[in-house]
Amino acid sequence: MTAPGIEAVTTQAAPAPVGPYNQAVKAAGVLYCSGQIALDPASGEMVGAGDVEAETRQVLANLQAVLKEAGCTPQQVVRTTVFLADLGDFAKVNALYAEVFGQGVSPARACVEVAALPKGARVEIDCIAVLG
């Protein structure tokens, strides 16, 4: 049973979850978005063929689709976490990230290199946004 005031957010414009989680959850005026990798929402297949810039564009598109479904914009995002398979990709990912989250007050952020990401992804990003 879900606690009162907690609501799942789902959209077909972003990839369906591949496990027991939601694309996002609304709770107490906050939107918690699950991490997105470069899955095509229609096919469920990875895009980019290992090109971190192509993957990042898809990741950001997926996140924006979830935000939109929840009635949010990137300007309402207050926190992100960027997971990279290779920290050497930071500059490329950061440039694309800035196109989406570089307007107004940029979100607080952590960026970490990880040993591996699902489906061989090179980048994953999650976020938290304020609703309203």
N, C-alpha and C positions, 0 to 999 in steps of 0.2 A: 504494500500500500504506500502510495506517494504522500508525503507530507503536504498539508494545505499550502497553497501559494507557490508550489513548484510545478513548472510546466515545461514539457519537452518542446523543442523547436525542430521541425524537419522540413526539408524542401527537396524536390526532385532536381533542382538546379545545382545541387552539390551532391557528391558521392554518398551513397547509402553507407551507414556504419558497417564495418566488417566484424563487429563483435557486440557485446552487451553494453552499448553506450549510445548516447544520442549525439546528433550533430551539434546541438547546443541545449542548454537548460537555462530557463529564466527562474530567478529566485530573488525575492526581496529587492526588486528594482535593478538587478544586475543580470547580465547575460554572460554565461560561461560557455565559450565555444571550444569544442574538442579540436585537437590538432588535425590539420588537413595536410595531406600529401597530394601529389600531382595525379590524382585519379580523375579520369574523364567521367562526369556524372552519368552520361548516357550509356557508355560501354562498361564502365567499371575498370577499364584498363589504364595502366600508367601511360602518361604522355611525356614527350621530351627525349626519349631514348638516351637518357643519361645526361642531357644538356641541362645544367643547373638553372640557366636563365629561363628556358622553356618550362621547366618544372615549377620554378618560382612564380611565373605568370599564372599557371594553372592553380597553384596553391592559393594565391591571392584572389583569384576569381572565385574559387570555392568558398573561401572565407567571406568574401563580399556577398555571395549568394545567401549564406546563412545569416549574416548580419541583416541583409535586406528583408529576409523572411521574418525576422524578429522585429522589424521596424526601426533598425539602427543604420547608421552610416559609419564609415571608418573614423570619422571625427569624434565619435562617442567611445571609441576604444581607449581604455586607460592602461592596459597591460598586455604585452605579448611575450611569447617565448618562441625563439627561433632555434630549431635543432638542425645542425648541419652535419652531414657525413664527413665533410672535409672543411675545416675552418679556412682553408685557402680559398674557398668560394665566397667568403664573407663580402668582399667588395662588390661582386656581381649581384648577390642577393640583396645587399643593402641598398644599392642603386634602385632596384625595382621596388623594394619595400618602401623607400622614401616617396615614390610616386603615389602610393596609396595612403601611407601614414605620416607623410611629411608636412601636411597642411595644418596650420594652427598649432595646438599643443600636441606634440608627438607623444605617443604612449611611452610609459616606462617599459623597459625591455631587458630581457636576458637573452644571450646568444651563446649556445654551447655546442661543442663538437661531441658527437656521439659515435659509438662503435658501429651501430647499424640502425636503420630505420625500416619500417614495414615495406614490403614489396621492393626492396632495393632502392628506395627513394633517396635522393641527395639532400632534400630539404623538407622540413615539416614546420608549420607555424600554428600556434593556438593563440587565443586572445580572450580578454575579458572586457566587456563594454558596459557602460551605464545606460540604462533604459530611460526613455522619456524625452 
